[in-house]
Amino acid sequence: MNRILIVKLADIGDVITATPALAALRQRFPAAQIDLLTTPAAAAALPAGLVDRVLTAPRSLARRPGALPALLRLLASLRQACYDAALFLHHLTLGAGVAKYRLLAAATGAPLLLGLDNGKGGWLTHRVPDEGFGAWHEVEYWLQVVELLGAQTSDARLRPCYSATDLAAVTPLLAGLGPGPRVAIHPGSGGYAPARRWEPAKWAAVADALIQRYGAQIILVGAPSDNVDAVQAAMAGPARNLAGQTTLPQLAAVLAQCDLFLGADSGVMHLAASVDLPVVALFGPSNHLAWGPWTPENPSTVVRLGLRCSPCSYVGHNVGARNGCWHRSCMADLQPEQVLAAVEALGVLDA
């Protein structure tokens, strides 16, 4: 096996959950040329050394104005690479997605095409049965796909993307914090599904309670659009606001120096899990069995109300209600006391 292509045209968290599979593939084929096709945003979450080359393209490939020339160049590049195998780390959910992956497969001309099959993968040469979202965690699905090539591993940890340079860069951002445990809070949920977000006032209530109970040093992280400023404004106690001040690897370096992460389902939550940080993750409309925090060497937990209608997105083989229902009770009715009880149960902040 000399040349391998991995297709993961998805978001930051999706690429992070694929890192154990990428590591297993690298270990199995140390001399092979391994390329990854992913989105520009997700490429930033890729640790060094897992692949030899990163190709980027938007998820939709050709829907944007003027995208056709770039698509043709990408397809030509895939053909010229002469891959021996192409691995598709995707669920074959939507018709447009299946057509996209079949186009990429045809462009590679690879004799081996591997991926999940939910009945739409007849074009694959080697398949893992797709039992639906949440039947296996996403990490486990992608490990099963690479195992088709003999890539087996007992090390299923997520791999972090930060370097020593990133650690040095964030040192000034954390200077002057007190001796208490460092708790990172990400109040956003990424741009894909804002329905996953929790109210800023409730995040503020949790943060203030953590300061009072544990002497916690609160570090607010995320993009400026993640309601970070609103959380800080609603807090009575102090917080270090790092919104928009780091690259993605630098944010991973910040999280690696914390004691606990709190957040909803998002790429940043998976970033925290990748540095093996204990995570308390809030889930409502999205599938916690598929995308819950994966921290095999540290305690983490999911907080959810468990309503009969939740999760309502990515259930079975369907996308479902990506933005939840109009009232989103699964998030709106979640209270700060429930999150604080989950933190206490973890016990990671106890002196």
DANORPE-V675676 format. One line per field, one symbol per residue. phi: phi as a letter, one per 40 degrees, with the letter a starting at -180 (. if undefined). Layout:
# DANORPE-V675676
phi: ???
This chain:
# DANORPE-V675676
phi: .bbbbbbacacdccccccccccccccccbccccbbbbacdccdcccccgcbcabbbacdcgbccdgccdccccccccccccfccabbbcaccccdcccccccccccccgccbbbicbbhbbccccbbbccchcgcbcddcdccccccccgcbacbcccbcbcbcccccccdccbcgccccccbcbbccagccadcccbcdccccccdccccccbgcccbcbhcdccgcccccccccccaccbdgbbcccccdccccbbbabbaccacccccccccfcdbbbcbbccccccbccbbcbacaabbacgcccbcbbfbgbbcgcdbgcccfdcbcccbdccccccccccgcccc
